[in-house]
Amino acid sequence: MIYTIQVSNHPNAGARIPSASVEASWNTVYDGHIATAADARHVVDDLSLWYRHIRAFRGRNVGKLWYAVLRIKDR
């Protein structure tokens, strides 16, 4: 299966209604095959150690959110 994984450190990237600056802050870090859905979730969870917000989509299109780690407030 193909997955697209994006990251953002913008403080409001986890908001329900994003602004233009939030949308521009998302960077694609991976766009390709991952063997299993569990492996894809593991990648997202690992990236959460380095980035505030991570989101993953199945396929190459940024459409329906498949899995994400979105932090509204810093710890």
PyMOL commands that set and color helices and strands:
alter all, ss='L'
color gray80, all
select helices_A, chain A and resi 20-25+37-47
alter helices_A, ss='H'
color red, helices_A
select strands_A, chain A and resi 2-8+27-33+53-58+67-70
alter strands_A, ss='S'
color yellow, strands_A
deselect
rebuild
show_as cartoon
